[in-house]
Amino acid sequence: MSDAATIEKPAGIGHNSAAVGEMVRDDPAIIYRDDETLPALLREIEAEIAAHVPDVSTKSGRDAINSLAYSISTRKTAILKKGDELTEDWRKKTKAVTSLKSTVEAQMDALRDKAKAPFTAWKAADDAKQSRVADTLAFFDTVWRIPTGSTVEHVDGLIAQVEAKVINDDFGDSKDRALASRADVLERLRYARGEIVKAEADRQELERLRAAQEERDRSAREAEAKRLADEAERERIATAERRAAEEAEARTKAAAEAALAEERRKTEAAQQALEAEQRRQREEREAETRRLAAEAAELERRQKDREHAGRVMGAAKEALMEHAEVDEEAARRVVKAIVAGSVPSVTLSF
């Protein structure tokens, strides 16, 4: 027994009960109380679908198909809504209710789709027909706009495509428009083809005339080139003779200028040698003067150092005689010993 069978419920609906659909409409909860109700309801809906004769050729027939499918959806919605209400009360039996809801939704959706299948198939075919009509009309609206530089072969291909378009009763109210558009497009394309053929003939004639003109221009250029070449040769010979004379004159002038430049160079070299010798002698004299001045300064410095050292040593001697009570000779020897570094840790600052 299923989980739903554990829910408290009265005895089964039996064969002599009222129509299951009416019972479910009045009390959708019966689906969840009686295991036999859902199969019976599904069989009843199957019977409704079987009894309905679909007619997609009229609007009322298509509306009837959609109405039947919609009624199945509304019955499903009522059952599912009641299931949602019962779920709160039947928390412990949620799994059973949810499972049954899924079954209701899946099977009734399948029945709804089955009921609507004729309309769905008709709608897909009608959409495809409308799309083909729209594509054909759009094609007629643009195909006659031929790009610049198109060839006869290209236009012939477009004409073949236009002629291949089938215009039948599927076009409905657009049939006359489509036929007129196709005729207009074919007329435009054939006219354009004639223009391309004419333009090609004109182009070929223009090419022929241009080739003839180019041949005449080539002959004229060759004659002019020969005249210019002859004139250039005469100019070349005259130029060569003039250049030879100019070069001879230039060599003579260059030799004279070279001799003069050599004499000038020798004079400048002698002058530079004399100036260099005079500069060397002057620098030697200046160096000697600086050397003698340095030696004199050094002698003066040493003399001053000796005089300063004598004054310091004399002061030290006098201090020893005064404070150590030694005679002058002994004091002098002590000072000399200190200066010589013979007395440890004792120095004189000069």
C-alpha positions as CSV (number, residue, x, y, z in Angstrom):
1,M,0.0,0.0,0.0
2,S,1.3,3.5,-0.9
3,D,2.1,6.2,1.7
4,A,-1.0,8.0,0.6
5,A,-3.0,5.0,1.7
6,T,-2.0,5.6,5.3
7,I,-4.0,8.9,5.4
8,E,-7.4,8.5,7.1
9,K,-10.1,8.3,4.4
10,P,-13.6,6.9,3.9
11,A,-14.3,3.9,1.8
12,G,-13.5,4.0,-2.0
13,I,-15.7,6.0,-4.4
14,G,-17.2,2.9,-6.0
15,H,-18.7,2.5,-9.4
16,N,-22.0,4.2,-8.7
17,S,-20.6,7.4,-7.4
18,A,-21.1,10.9,-9.0
19,A,-18.7,11.9,-11.7
20,V,-15.2,12.0,-10.3
21,G,-14.5,15.4,-11.8
22,E,-17.4,17.0,-10.0
23,M,-16.3,15.3,-6.7
24,V,-12.7,16.6,-7.1
25,R,-14.0,20.1,-8.0
26,D,-16.2,20.2,-4.9
27,D,-13.5,18.6,-2.6
28,P,-10.0,18.5,-4.1
29,A,-8.7,17.0,-0.9
30,I,-10.4,13.7,-1.9
31,I,-7.4,13.0,-4.2
32,Y,-5.2,12.8,-1.1
33,R,-7.7,10.7,0.9
34,D,-8.6,8.0,-1.6
35,D,-6.1,6.1,-3.8
36,E,-8.7,5.3,-6.4
37,T,-9.7,9.0,-7.0
38,L,-6.7,10.1,-9.1
39,P,-6.7,7.1,-11.5
40,A,-10.5,7.6,-12.0
41,L,-10.0,11.3,-12.6
42,L,-7.3,10.7,-15.1
43,R,-9.5,8.1,-16.9
44,E,-12.3,10.7,-17.0
45,I,-10.0,13.3,-18.5
46,E,-8.7,10.8,-21.0
47,A,-12.4,10.2,-22.0
48,E,-12.9,13.9,-22.3
49,I,-9.9,14.2,-24.6
50,A,-11.0,11.1,-26.6
51,A,-14.6,12.5,-26.9
52,H,-13.4,15.9,-28.2
53,V,-12.9,16.2,-31.9
54,P,-10.2,18.8,-32.5
55,D,-10.7,21.2,-35.4
56,V,-7.7,23.5,-36.2
57,S,-9.2,24.9,-39.4
58,T,-11.4,27.4,-37.5
59,K,-10.7,29.8,-34.7
60,S,-13.6,28.4,-32.6
61,G,-12.1,24.9,-33.0
62,R,-8.6,26.1,-32.0
63,D,-10.2,28.0,-29.0
64,A,-12.0,24.8,-28.0
65,I,-8.7,22.9,-27.9
66,N,-7.0,25.5,-25.8
67,S,-10.1,25.7,-23.5
68,L,-9.9,21.9,-22.9
69,A,-6.2,22.1,-22.1
70,Y,-6.8,25.1,-19.8
71,S,-9.6,23.3,-17.9
72,I,-7.1,20.4,-17.2
73,S,-4.6,23.0,-15.9
74,T,-7.1,24.6,-13.6
75,R,-8.2,21.3,-12.2
76,K,-4.5,20.4,-11.6
77,T,-3.9,23.8,-9.9
78,A,-6.9,23.3,-7.5
79,I,-5.5,19.8,-6.5
80,L,-2.0,21.1,-6.0
81,K,-3.3,24.1,-4.0
82,K,-5.3,21.8,-1.8
83,G,-2.2,19.6,-1.4
84,D,-0.3,22.7,-0.2
85,E,-3.0,23.4,2.3
86,L,-3.0,19.8,3.6
87,T,0.8,19.8,3.8
88,E,0.8,22.1,6.9
89,D,-1.8,19.8,8.6
90,W,-0.1,16.6,7.6
91,R,3.5,17.5,8.4
92,K,4.2,13.8,9.2
93,K,2.8,12.7,5.9
94,T,4.5,15.3,3.7
95,K,6.4,12.8,1.7
96,A,3.3,11.0,0.6
97,V,1.4,14.2,-0.3
98,T,4.4,15.5,-2.2
99,S,4.9,12.3,-4.1
100,L,1.2,12.3,-5.1
101,K,1.4,16.0,-6.2
102,S,4.3,15.1,-8.4
103,T,2.3,12.3,-10.0
104,V,-0.7,14.6,-10.5
105,E,1.4,17.3,-12.0
106,A,3.4,15.0,-14.3
107,Q,0.5,13.0,-15.6
108,M,-2.0,15.8,-15.9
109,D,0.6,18.0,-17.7
110,A,1.1,15.1,-20.0
111,L,-2.7,14.8,-20.6
112,R,-2.9,18.6,-21.1
113,D,-0.1,18.4,-23.7
114,K,-1.8,15.4,-25.3
115,A,-5.1,17.4,-25.4
116,K,-3.4,20.4,-26.9
117,A,-1.2,18.4,-29.3
118,P,-3.3,19.0,-32.4
119,F,-3.3,22.8,-31.8
120,T,0.5,22.7,-31.0
121,A,1.2,20.9,-34.3
122,W,-1.1,23.3,-36.2
123,K,0.6,26.3,-34.5
124,A,4.1,25.1,-35.5
125,A,3.0,24.5,-39.1
126,D,1.3,27.9,-39.2
127,D,4.3,29.7,-37.7
128,A,6.6,28.0,-40.3
129,K,4.2,29.1,-43.1
130,Q,4.0,32.7,-41.8
131,S,7.8,32.8,-41.4
132,R,8.3,31.5,-45.0
133,V,5.8,34.2,-46.3
134,A,7.6,37.0,-44.3
135,D,11.1,35.8,-45.5
136,T,9.9,35.7,-49.1
137,L,8.4,39.2,-49.0
138,A,11.6,40.5,-47.2
139,F,13.7,38.8,-49.9
140,F,11.7,40.5,-52.7
141,D,12.1,43.9,-50.9
142,T,15.9,43.7,-50.9
143,V,17.1,41.3,-53.7
144,W,16.8,44.0,-56.5
145,R,19.4,46.2,-54.8
146,I,22.4,45.0,-56.8
147,P,25.9,45.9,-55.5
148,T,28.1,48.0,-57.7
149,G,30.4,45.8,-59.8
150,S,28.0,42.9,-59.9
151,T,28.5,40.5,-62.9
152,V,25.9,39.1,-65.3
153,E,26.4,35.7,-63.7
154,H,25.5,37.2,-60.3
155,V,22.3,38.8,-61.6
156,D,21.3,35.6,-63.4
157,G,21.7,33.8,-60.1
158,L,19.4,36.3,-58.4
159,I,16.8,36.0,-61.2
160,A,16.9,32.2,-60.7
161,Q,16.3,32.6,-57.0
162,V,13.4,34.9,-57.5
163,E,11.8,32.6,-60.1
164,A,12.2,29.6,-57.8
165,K,10.1,31.2,-55.0
166,V,6.7,29.4,-54.8
167,I,3.7,31.7,-54.2
168,N,0.6,29.8,-53.2
169,D,-2.5,30.0,-51.0
170,D,-0.3,30.0,-47.9
171,F,0.3,33.7,-48.6
172,G,-3.3,34.4,-47.9
173,D,-4.0,38.2,-48.1
174,S,-0.3,38.7,-49.1
175,K,-0.5,36.6,-52.2
176,D,-1.3,39.4,-54.6
177,R,1.4,41.6,-53.0
178,A,3.9,38.8,-53.3
179,L,3.0,38.1,-57.0
180,A,3.3,41.8,-57.8
181,S,6.6,42.1,-55.9
182,R,8.1,39.1,-57.7
183,A,7.1,40.6,-61.1
184,D,8.5,44.0,-60.2
185,V,11.8,42.4,-58.9
186,L,12.2,40.3,-62.0
187,E,11.7,43.4,-64.2
188,R,14.3,45.4,-62.2
189,L,16.8,42.5,-62.3
190,R,16.4,42.0,-66.0
191,Y,16.8,45.7,-66.6
192,A,19.9,45.7,-64.4
193,R,21.2,42.8,-66.3
194,G,20.8,44.7,-69.6
195,E,22.6,47.7,-68.1
196,I,25.5,45.4,-67.0
197,V,25.7,43.9,-70.5
198,K,25.7,47.4,-72.1
199,A,28.3,48.7,-69.6
200,E,30.5,45.7,-70.4
201,A,30.3,46.4,-74.1
202,D,31.1,50.0,-73.5
203,R,34.0,49.0,-71.3
204,Q,35.4,46.7,-74.0
205,E,35.1,49.5,-76.6
206,L,36.8,51.9,-74.3
207,E,39.6,49.4,-73.7
208,R,40.1,49.1,-77.4
209,L,40.2,52.8,-77.9
210,R,42.6,53.2,-75.0
211,A,44.9,50.5,-76.3
212,A,45.0,52.3,-79.7
213,Q,45.8,55.6,-78.1
214,E,48.4,54.0,-75.9
215,E,50.1,52.5,-79.0
216,R,50.2,56.0,-80.6
217,D,51.5,57.5,-77.4
218,R,54.2,54.8,-77.2
219,S,55.4,55.5,-80.8
220,A,55.5,59.2,-80.0
221,R,57.4,58.5,-76.8
222,E,60.0,56.4,-78.6
223,A,60.5,59.1,-81.3
224,E,60.9,61.8,-78.6
225,A,63.2,59.5,-76.6
226,K,65.5,59.0,-79.7
227,R,65.6,62.8,-80.3
228,L,66.4,63.4,-76.6
229,A,69.1,60.7,-76.7
230,D,70.7,62.2,-79.8
231,E,70.6,65.7,-78.2
232,A,72.0,64.3,-74.9
233,E,74.9,62.6,-76.8
234,R,75.8,65.9,-78.4
235,E,75.6,67.6,-75.1
236,R,77.7,64.9,-73.5
237,I,80.5,65.3,-76.0
238,A,80.5,69.1,-75.6
239,T,80.5,68.7,-71.9
240,A,83.4,66.3,-71.9
241,E,85.5,68.6,-74.0
242,R,84.7,71.6,-71.8
243,R,85.4,69.5,-68.7
244,A,88.8,68.4,-70.1
245,A,89.8,72.0,-70.7
246,E,88.6,73.0,-67.2
247,E,90.4,70.2,-65.6
248,A,93.7,71.1,-67.3
249,E,93.3,74.7,-66.2
250,A,92.4,73.5,-62.7
251,R,95.5,71.3,-62.5
252,T,97.8,74.2,-63.5
253,K,96.1,76.5,-60.9
254,A,96.2,73.7,-58.3
255,A,100.0,73.2,-58.8
256,A,100.7,76.9,-58.4
257,E,98.5,77.1,-55.3
258,A,100.2,74.0,-53.9
259,A,103.7,75.5,-54.4
260,L,102.6,78.7,-52.7
261,A,100.9,76.7,-49.9
262,E,104.1,74.7,-49.3
263,E,106.2,77.9,-49.1
264,R,103.7,79.4,-46.7
265,R,103.7,76.2,-44.6
266,K,107.5,76.2,-44.3
267,T,107.5,79.9,-43.2
268,E,104.8,79.1,-40.7
269,A,106.7,76.1,-39.4
270,A,109.9,78.1,-38.9
271,Q,107.9,80.8,-37.1
272,Q,106.3,78.2,-34.9
273,A,109.7,76.6,-34.1
274,L,111.1,80.0,-33.1
275,E,108.1,80.8,-30.9
276,A,108.3,77.3,-29.3
277,E,112.0,77.8,-28.5
278,Q,111.4,81.2,-27.0
279,R,108.5,79.8,-25.0
280,R,110.7,76.9,-23.7
281,Q,113.5,79.3,-22.7
282,R,110.9,81.6,-20.9
283,E,109.4,78.6,-19.1
284,E,112.9,77.5,-18.0
285,R,113.7,80.9,-16.6
286,E,110.4,81.1,-14.8
287,A,110.9,77.6,-13.4
288,E,114.4,78.6,-12.1
289,T,113.0,81.7,-10.5
290,R,110.3,79.6,-8.7
291,R,112.9,77.1,-7.6
292,L,115.2,79.8,-6.1
293,A,112.2,81.5,-4.4
294,A,111.1,78.1,-2.9
295,E,114.6,77.5,-1.6
296,A,114.8,80.9,0.0
297,A,111.4,80.4,1.6
298,E,112.4,77.0,2.9
299,L,115.6,78.5,4.4
300,E,113.6,81.3,6.0
301,R,111.1,78.7,7.4
302,R,113.9,76.6,8.9
303,Q,115.5,79.6,10.4
304,K,112.3,80.6,12.0
305,D,111.7,77.0,13.3
306,R,115.2,77.0,14.8
307,E,114.7,80.4,16.5
308,H,111.3,79.2,17.8
309,A,112.8,76.0,19.1
310,G,115.6,77.9,20.8
311,R,113.1,80.1,22.5
312,V,111.1,77.1,23.7
313,M,114.2,75.2,24.9
314,G,115.5,78.4,26.6
315,A,112.2,78.8,28.4
316,A,112.3,75.2,29.5
317,K,115.9,75.5,30.7
318,E,115.0,78.7,32.7
319,A,112.1,76.9,34.3
320,L,114.2,73.9,35.3
321,M,116.8,76.2,36.9
322,E,114.1,78.1,38.7
323,H,112.0,75.2,39.9
324,A,114.5,72.3,40.1
325,E,117.3,74.4,41.5
326,V,119.9,73.0,39.0
327,D,122.7,74.9,37.4
328,E,122.4,76.2,33.8
329,E,124.5,73.3,32.2
330,A,122.5,70.6,33.9
331,A,119.3,72.3,32.9
332,R,120.5,72.5,29.3
333,R,121.4,68.8,29.2
334,V,117.9,67.8,30.6
335,V,116.2,69.9,27.9
336,K,118.3,68.3,25.1
337,A,117.5,64.8,26.5
338,I,113.7,65.6,26.5
339,V,113.9,66.9,22.9
340,A,115.9,63.8,21.9
341,G,113.2,61.6,23.4
342,S,115.5,60.1,26.0
343,V,113.1,61.0,28.9
344,P,110.0,58.7,28.8
345,S,106.5,60.3,28.8
346,V,108.0,63.8,28.6
347,T,107.9,66.0,25.5
348,L,108.3,69.7,24.5
349,S,105.8,71.3,22.1
350,F,107.2,73.8,19.6
